[in-house]
Amino acid sequence: MKRESIELGGAHGNARARYPVCAEELAEGAGFAAVAVITLALGIGASTAIFSVIENVLMEPFPYPDAQRFMSVQIHERNGASPGAGGFSGPEFLDYVEQNHVLTG
């Protein structure tokens, strides 16, 4: 492995004199450099994708007027046998709509 001696001139040194040495060392470890670049690219891409999903799903409101007023209604049996049963039958839904005095829409 060939090393060159570089004299640093001034506060920053001679940058052009360092380019050949950097290029030589990069060529010697090209596999490592490629893996490092690919790893960084995948990490940045994954972070961007996760942030985009979280922002659009959790942080942005629904594209409806008065989206903060939406709510979910669940059926709870008085004896606690089936808490949060999902969904209503057609006639049951119509009964709730007819007897509703609180909710609008």
Protein Blocks (a to p, Z undefined) as FASTA:
>chain_A
ZZdddddehjkopfklmmmmmmmmmmmmmmmmmmmmmmmmmmmmmmmmmmmmmmmmmmpc
cfbehkllgccdddddfklmaghiacjdfklmmmmmmmpckbgZZ
